[in-house]
Amino acid sequence: MLKAPEMTSPLKLLVFVRYPEPGKVKTRLAKEVGPERAAAIYRRMAQTVLSVVQPLRKIGVEVRLHGTPAERLPELKDWLRTADTYLPQEGADEGARMERAFSRAFMDGAKSVLLLGTDCIEVTPHGLKRAFEALASTDVVLGPAKSGGYYLLGLRKLASSMFHGVAWGTEAAPKELAERLKQARLSSTELERLREIERVEDVPTGYY
């Protein structure tokens, strides 16, 4: 068993997870395969992402699971037992939730922070290590998704302005974020463009 990193670790990886209640997750996918099947696919996706991040604990990365809704956090903890810390997502929209999660990580002593969702199962331990390494020389690391938006966001300092006025998870996000980064004079590096699971054709054969 791996020894859990201490909460004072300078490297923190945040994973945003939603409780897999049918009709509440992967709603676009649910229109094609039904809410029960979509929830089952999402459950597998979350388990995959949490398994991928495990090797980073060997290099001292603290894995934080930020769950929603907050009242289902105990169930998320019982289901996904591979994080070091379990916290609720807080904020009225995605930008606010990400800002608060990053802010808390930096307040707890982080020097480099990565945030992942659970839509991209193509992410690898090597790619995550590269993201942390990139933060040694750049302010922001971005993992662009092929469908638009981002599967990963990394920071080495909190920049609150970049979380507002960006339509996260849409095709408009890259242009809007680029403008925020320019205004804040933040340097950025992009990782490999990866596929997220949004439609039934994105689901790997035999995945559910």
C-alpha positions as CSV (number, residue, x, y, z in Angstrom):
1,M,0.0,0.0,0.0
2,L,1.3,3.5,-0.9
3,K,1.9,5.9,1.9
4,A,-0.6,8.8,1.6
5,P,1.2,12.1,1.0
6,E,0.9,14.7,3.7
7,M,-1.6,17.6,3.2
8,T,1.4,19.9,3.2
9,S,2.7,18.4,-0.1
10,P,3.7,21.1,-2.6
11,L,2.2,19.1,-5.4
12,K,-1.6,18.7,-5.4
13,L,-3.8,17.0,-8.0
14,L,-7.5,17.9,-7.8
15,V,-10.1,15.6,-9.3
16,F,-13.7,16.9,-9.8
17,V,-16.2,14.1,-9.5
18,R,-20.0,14.1,-9.5
19,Y,-22.0,11.4,-7.7
20,P,-23.2,9.0,-10.5
21,E,-26.9,9.4,-10.1
22,P,-28.9,8.5,-13.3
23,G,-30.2,11.7,-14.9
24,K,-27.6,13.9,-13.2
25,V,-24.4,12.8,-15.0
26,K,-23.5,12.7,-18.7
27,T,-26.9,14.1,-19.7
28,R,-25.9,14.5,-23.4
29,L,-24.8,10.9,-23.5
30,A,-28.0,9.9,-21.7
31,K,-30.1,11.1,-24.6
32,E,-28.5,8.4,-26.7
33,V,-28.1,5.5,-24.3
34,G,-30.5,6.3,-21.5
35,P,-29.8,7.7,-18.0
36,E,-29.0,4.4,-16.3
37,R,-26.5,3.4,-18.9
38,A,-24.9,6.9,-19.0
39,A,-24.5,6.8,-15.2
40,A,-22.8,3.4,-15.5
41,I,-20.4,4.7,-18.1
42,Y,-19.7,7.8,-15.9
43,R,-19.0,5.5,-12.9
44,R,-16.4,3.6,-15.0
45,M,-14.9,6.9,-16.2
46,A,-14.4,8.2,-12.7
47,Q,-12.9,4.9,-11.6
48,T,-10.5,5.0,-14.6
49,V,-9.3,8.6,-13.9
50,L,-8.8,7.9,-10.2
51,S,-6.7,4.8,-11.1
52,V,-4.6,6.8,-13.5
53,V,-3.6,9.3,-10.9
54,Q,-2.4,6.7,-8.4
55,P,1.2,6.5,-9.6
56,L,1.7,10.2,-8.9
57,R,1.3,9.5,-5.2
58,K,4.7,7.7,-5.4
59,I,6.3,11.1,-6.1
60,G,4.5,12.8,-3.2
61,V,1.5,14.2,-5.0
62,E,-1.5,14.7,-2.8
63,V,-4.7,13.6,-4.6
64,R,-7.8,15.6,-3.6
65,L,-11.3,14.5,-4.7
66,H,-13.7,17.4,-4.9
67,G,-17.2,15.9,-5.0
68,T,-20.7,17.2,-5.8
69,P,-23.4,17.3,-4.6
70,A,-21.9,18.0,-1.2
71,E,-24.4,15.8,0.6
72,R,-23.2,12.7,-1.4
73,L,-19.6,13.2,-0.4
74,P,-19.6,10.4,2.2
75,E,-20.9,8.0,-0.6
76,L,-18.3,9.2,-3.0
77,K,-15.6,8.5,-0.4
78,D,-17.0,5.0,0.2
79,W,-17.0,4.4,-3.6
80,L,-13.7,6.0,-4.6
81,R,-11.3,5.2,-1.8
82,T,-8.1,6.1,-3.6
83,A,-7.9,9.9,-2.8
84,D,-6.0,11.4,0.1
85,T,-8.5,14.1,0.8
86,Y,-12.2,14.5,0.1
87,L,-13.8,17.9,-0.2
88,P,-17.0,19.4,-1.6
89,Q,-17.1,21.5,-4.7
90,E,-18.1,25.0,-3.8
91,G,-19.4,27.8,-6.0
92,A,-22.3,28.8,-8.2
93,D,-20.7,27.8,-11.5
94,E,-17.8,25.9,-12.9
95,G,-15.4,28.8,-12.9
96,A,-16.2,29.6,-9.2
97,R,-15.8,26.0,-8.2
98,M,-12.4,25.7,-9.8
99,E,-11.2,29.0,-8.4
100,R,-12.2,27.9,-4.8
101,A,-10.6,24.5,-5.2
102,F,-7.3,26.0,-6.4
103,S,-7.4,28.7,-3.7
104,R,-7.8,26.1,-1.0
105,A,-4.9,24.0,-2.4
106,F,-2.6,27.0,-2.4
107,M,-3.7,28.0,1.0
108,D,-2.7,24.5,2.2
109,G,0.8,24.9,1.0
110,A,0.7,23.9,-2.7
111,K,3.3,25.2,-5.1
112,S,1.9,23.4,-8.2
113,V,-1.7,22.3,-8.7
114,L,-3.4,20.3,-11.4
115,L,-7.1,20.0,-11.8
116,L,-8.8,17.2,-13.7
117,G,-12.4,16.3,-14.6
118,T,-13.6,12.8,-15.2
119,D,-14.5,13.2,-18.9
120,C,-11.1,12.3,-20.3
121,I,-9.9,8.7,-19.8
122,E,-7.0,9.1,-22.2
123,V,-5.0,11.0,-19.6
124,T,-1.9,9.1,-18.5
125,P,0.5,9.2,-15.5
126,H,3.3,10.3,-17.8
127,G,1.1,13.2,-19.1
128,L,0.3,14.3,-15.6
129,K,4.0,14.2,-14.6
130,R,4.8,16.3,-17.7
131,A,2.2,18.9,-16.6
132,F,3.8,19.2,-13.2
133,E,7.2,19.5,-14.8
134,A,5.9,22.3,-17.1
135,L,4.8,24.3,-14.1
136,A,8.4,24.8,-13.1
137,S,8.8,27.2,-16.0
138,T,5.3,28.4,-16.9
139,D,2.4,29.9,-15.0
140,V,-0.5,27.9,-16.5
141,V,-0.6,24.4,-18.1
142,L,-3.6,23.6,-20.3
143,G,-4.8,20.2,-21.5
144,P,-7.0,20.9,-24.5
145,A,-9.9,18.6,-25.4
146,K,-10.6,17.7,-29.0
147,S,-14.2,18.6,-28.6
148,G,-13.4,22.1,-27.2
149,G,-12.6,23.2,-23.7
150,Y,-10.0,21.5,-21.5
151,Y,-9.5,18.2,-19.7
152,L,-6.8,19.6,-17.5
153,L,-5.8,22.9,-15.9
154,G,-2.6,23.5,-14.0
155,L,-1.4,26.5,-12.0
156,R,1.7,27.5,-10.0
157,K,-0.1,30.5,-8.5
158,L,-3.7,31.6,-8.1
159,A,-4.9,33.9,-10.8
160,S,-8.6,34.6,-10.0
161,S,-9.3,36.7,-13.1
162,M,-8.9,33.7,-15.4
163,F,-11.9,31.9,-14.0
164,H,-14.4,34.5,-14.8
165,G,-15.9,35.3,-18.2
166,V,-14.9,32.0,-19.6
167,A,-17.5,29.5,-20.9
168,W,-15.8,26.4,-19.6
169,G,-16.4,23.2,-21.4
170,T,-17.4,24.9,-24.7
171,E,-15.7,25.6,-27.9
172,A,-15.6,29.3,-26.9
173,A,-13.4,28.6,-23.9
174,P,-10.0,28.6,-25.6
175,K,-10.4,32.0,-27.1
176,E,-11.9,33.5,-24.0
177,L,-9.2,32.0,-21.7
178,A,-6.4,33.2,-24.0
179,E,-7.7,36.7,-23.6
180,R,-7.8,36.4,-19.8
181,L,-4.2,35.0,-19.7
182,K,-3.1,37.9,-21.9
183,Q,-4.7,40.5,-19.7
184,A,-3.1,38.9,-16.6
185,R,0.3,38.5,-18.3
186,L,0.4,34.8,-17.5
187,S,2.6,32.4,-19.5
188,S,1.0,29.1,-20.6
189,T,1.9,25.7,-22.1
190,E,-0.4,23.3,-23.8
191,L,-0.3,19.6,-23.5
192,E,-1.4,16.9,-26.0
193,R,-4.9,17.3,-27.3
194,L,-7.0,14.4,-26.0
195,R,-10.5,13.1,-26.5
196,E,-13.3,13.4,-23.9
197,I,-16.3,11.1,-23.7
198,E,-19.3,13.2,-24.7
199,R,-21.3,11.1,-27.2
200,V,-21.8,7.4,-27.7
201,E,-19.2,7.3,-30.5
202,D,-16.6,8.4,-27.9
203,V,-17.2,5.4,-25.6
204,P,-14.5,2.7,-26.1
205,T,-15.7,-0.7,-27.4
206,G,-16.5,-2.9,-24.4
207,Y,-16.4,-0.1,-21.9
208,Y,-19.8,-0.7,-20.6
